[in-house]
Amino acid sequence: MANLNYKPVKHDHRTFLERASKHEGFTEAYEASELEYQIIHQMLQARCRAGLTQDAVAERMSTSKSAISRLESAGKHTPSLSTLRRYAEAVGCNLQVKLVPQKNIKA
């Protein structure tokens, strides 16, 4: 068996954003996905606080680790409220959804 020397790559999100924002269209695309990134960030924080791996969350939700990986990544997958609720319960949280009025919008 090969001896693999695994070294995690350090990610500095602030530096990434500074470099990426110089590319045409990046800022608009990133802002359009802001809510999705916020939700994913909260999910990852909740799982870490619970001290759980993706495997453990998958087991609690009766699904696969790859399904949890897709759920925790930005992309084409848009989870249902039911799935988000099950995830929240699996990591010891309650799911809250609220509508916040936009500023400068007249009813």
Secondary structure, 3 states (H helix, E strand, C coil): CCCCCCCCCCCCHHHHHHHHCCCCCHHHHHHHCHHHHHHHHHHHHHHHHHCCCHHHHHHHHCCCHHHHHHHCCCCCCCCCHHHHHHHHHHCCCCCCCCCCCCCCCCC
